Amino acid sequence: MITVTNLAIQFGKRVLYKDVNIKFTNGNIYGVIGANGAGKSTLLRAISGDLEPNKGTVELGPGERLSVLEQDHFKYDQYTVMNTVLMGHEPLWQNMQEKEALYMKTDFSDEDGVKVAELEEKFAELGGWTAESDAAQLLQNLGIPEPLHQKQMSELSNNEKVRVMLAKALFGNPDNLLLDEPTNDLDLDTVQWLEEYLSNIEQTVLVVSHDRHFLDAVSTQTVDIDFGKVTVFSGNYSFWYESSQLALRQAQNQKAKAEEKRKELEEFIRRFSANVAKSKQTTSRKKMLEKLNVDEIQPSTRKYPGIIFTMEREAGNQILEVEGLKAVEEDGTVLFDNVSFNIEKGQKTVFLSHNPKAMTALFEIINGNREAQAGTYKWGITITTAYLPLDNTAFFQSELNLVDWLSQYGPGNEVVMKAFLGRMLFKQEEVEKKVNVLSGGEKMRCMIARMQMKNANCLILDTPTNHLDLESIQAFNNNLVSFKGNILFSSHDHEFINTVADRIIELTPNGTIDKLMTYDEYIYDDQIKEQKAKLYGK
């Protein structure tokens, strides 16, 4: 349990929030949401003690332990992977260090013997005898194989370090857990494992994430940072989003009577509750709407970008034919082999692989930026494409301002360019910024604006939700669902895939799996699981 009393945080004259009084209770997982800069990570830092609030206190339940997903991936470079995870249970780690120091003494005394006996008893109470096997299992589940467990953290890739740090946070069943973007750099299978893991624990958990499916799957409550306040609502992200959108429509409809509005809200809650009860997601195991007050629902102050893809011409029947494609890395790693498929008109196809480099290689090949080791591809003569690459660094190596930068990619005067940028939430004073100083999220919004100007009938998107906030992801997602052309994409966002894709193609070193179905159907199909195991050689 975490009790926050009269918390206030401000930086200079900017007040993030004040008078925050919340009790986070055991058995609940709180999804923390808010616009960029609202103070989501700051709230977690204040609770963890990493940041001193301007006012107020944070208290844990008596004798309870708090664990945090740390963001410094170099902090433990001098330790082994196994020891880094064990350090997540601080009382156990201290016990082990004290024991080792005593056993190393050359002048071991009777008093030392008594102390060691006490430490050994405490070691057993803390689960020390199974600690290494428990840590090893966590690491395996998070995609860190056994041969890496005794290596130094400095020898691991950044992606592997992220997973070790997550294992460290989860290790030892802490009473309270703070997770800031825990799904970053995780593949879809590992995210699914984490969803299941969190759904079965009874501790107090606070999660900040841009992954909507993950928030929906694990959250029992939503902590919304808006209006300079921190407010807790029953329900998950989808319920918060749909209810806030409903409240916004009602606020815009001034003619609606108060009683009619209330009835509409109550009907929405009733329908949502019924859907949750039938849901197969882990959230259905929790009581989400037990204390919802209709009057709590209000429009959000967040702004959503205007992402609208239109087609200048309709595509013909021939979209893309791929025959026998093969891609190999410089070190000899086969990304995929014998890949053949024919994209049909209107299809929205997601490409999956255990190795994310495989999707990038495919997209680079069909965009003419990379040579395949074997095979051919052919676009239909009516097809126009707009490509969103994974790495957009090369596009921003200049001192152009946003207006001049965007003018390179489409016709129109300064007013038209500013309109496109305005739709992507760039304010008037921001369009004069030089593109080489933009943040990752700003660069992505510029790339999306560039794509919209092409009016293409086939969109190619390599992990398009990278660096985007929840509002941009939601707007992007909504427009792709209604887009009438073809979409070829990859993503780590479960909800994005499940709502956009109607075809799944998985690339493996030994061929492909090609299915016309939703992503949810795909991941739970036992025959497909067996087929994947064979193609990946497992």
Buried (B, 14 or more C-beta within 10 A) or exposed (E): BBBBBEBBBBEEEEEBBBEBEBEBBBEBBBBBBBBEEBBBBBBBBBBBEEEEBEEBEBEBBEEBBBBBBBEEBEEBBEBBBBBBBBBBBBEBBBBBEBBEEBEEEEEEEEEBEEBBEEBEEBBEEBEBEEBBEBBBEBBEBBBBEEEBBEBBBEEBEEBBBBBBBBBBBBBBBBBBBBBBBBBBBBBBEBBBBBBEBBBEBEBBBBBBBBBBBBBBBBBBBBBBBBEEEBBBBBBBBBBBBBBBBBBBEBEEEEEEEEEEBEEBBEEBBEEBBEEBEEBEBBBBEBEBBEEBEBEBBBBBEBEBBBBEBEBEEEBEEBBBBBBEBBBBEEEEEBBBBBBBBEBBBBBBBBBBBBBBBBBBBBBBBBBEEEEBBEBEBEBBEBBBBBBBBBEBEEBBEEEBBBBBBBBEBBEEEEEBBBEBBBBBBBEEEBBEBBBEEBEEBBBBBBBBBBBBBBBBBBBBBBBBBBBBBBBBBBBBBBBBEEBEBBBBBBBBBBBBBBBBBBBBBBBBBEBBBBBEEBBBEBBEBEEBEEBBEEBBEE
